[in-house]
Amino acid sequence: MDVRICSKVACGASASSTLTYDYADSMVVIGPLSTRVEPHGYDLCARHAGRLRVPQGWHVIRREPLREERAAD
């Protein structure tokens, strides 16, 4: 698999998380790096995933990897 880089402009770090938006529910979901590139997902490095800010009234859901996913790393 090719290395995926952070979607943030001018960041060349390796992506470690994928972010998706749910506009209807005013929600942002950040989880482990998706297995494939999704057209509506944004790959983020650990630094940018950790510093994410969302608009007031929005919710952030952070999904941690399952134990099996962590063991495979």
C-alpha positions in Angstrom: 0.0 0.0 0.0 1.2 3.5 -0.8 1.9 5.9 2.0 -0.9 8.4 2.4 -0.1 11.9 3.5 -2.0 14.4 5.6 -4.7 16.3 3.7 -3.8 19.6 5.4 -2.1 22.0 3.0 1.7 22.1 3.3 1.8 19.1 5.7 3.8 16.2 4.4 3.4 13.9 7.4 2.1 10.4 7.1 -1.7 10.1 7.7 -2.8 8.1 10.7 -6.5 8.9 10.9 -9.4 9.5 8.5 -11.9 12.3 9.2 -15.5 12.4 7.8 -18.2 15.0 8.2 -21.9 14.3 8.8 -23.4 17.7 7.9 -27.0 16.7 8.7 -26.1 15.9 12.3 -23.4 18.5 12.7 -20.9 15.8 13.5 -17.2 15.1 12.7 -15.9 11.5 13.0 -12.2 10.8 13.4 -11.1 7.2 13.3 -8.3 5.0 12.2 -6.9 5.4 8.7 -9.4 4.0 6.3 -8.3 1.0 4.3 -9.0 2.8 1.0 -9.2 6.4 -0.1 -12.7 7.7 0.2 -13.9 10.7 -1.8 -15.6 12.4 1.2 -12.9 11.5 3.7 -9.8 13.5 4.7 -6.6 11.7 5.9 -4.9 13.5 8.8 -1.6 13.0 10.5 -1.6 12.5 14.3 -0.8 16.2 15.0 -3.7 17.6 12.9 -6.2 14.9 14.1 -5.3 15.8 17.7 -5.6 19.6 17.2 -8.9 19.5 15.2 -11.4 22.3 16.0 -15.0 22.2 14.9 -17.7 24.9 14.6 -19.6 25.7 17.8 -22.5 23.3 18.2 -20.8 20.5 16.3 -19.8 17.2 17.9 -16.6 15.2 17.5 -16.7 11.4 17.7 -13.2 9.9 18.1 -13.2 6.2 17.3 -10.2 4.3 18.7 -8.9 1.2 16.8 -10.3 -2.1 18.0 -7.8 -4.3 19.9 -7.3 -6.5 16.8 -6.4 -3.4 14.7 -3.9 -2.3 17.3 -2.3 -5.7 17.6 -1.8 -5.8 13.8 0.2 -2.5 13.8 
